[in-house]
């Protein structure tokens, strides 16, 4: 028997709250990817900018 779902998130999650969380996290990752790509940052630059242990002054 084949099951069908509205979305991949519905297939992965058991509760509507989990589906909503997965959708929000996916949208956030897409936005982060867009910022990185449009900024032309290298992996090293992204790592430096995302390092929570550094400050803007370092």
N, C-alpha and C positions, 0 to 999 in steps of 0.2 A: 504494500500500500504506500502510495506517495502522498506526502503532506505538502500543502502549499501555504505560504505565508505572505502577508502584505509587504514585508520587507525583510532584509537579512537580519535586522535588529529584532524583529518579532520572532524570528527563528532561533536567535541566540538567547533571548531573555525570557524569563518566566513571568515577570510581572510588568504591568504598564509603566511603573516607575523606573524599572531597569531599562526598558526600551527608550524612555525619554532621556535617561542619563546617557545611554550609548549614542543617541542622536546628537545630543548637545556636545559630547566629547568629540564626536566625528566632525561636527561643524567647526569646533574650535581648532582641531588639528588642520582642517582645510584652510582656515584663516591664517594660522601660523605658517603653513607651507606657502601660502600666497605672499605673505610679508617677506619671508626669506627669499623667495624666488624673485620678487620685484626689486628687492634691495640688492640682489646680486652677491649676497654674503657667502663666504666659503664656509666649510664645516667648522673650521677653526674659529671663525668669527661668530658663528652661531653658538658654538660651545662657550665662548667667552661671554657673549651677551646673555646666555641663559644660565650661567654659573651663579647659583644663589649665594655662593660664598664670597663673591666679589662685590664691590660697590662701584658706582659710576666714577668715583675719584681715583680708583686704582689703575 
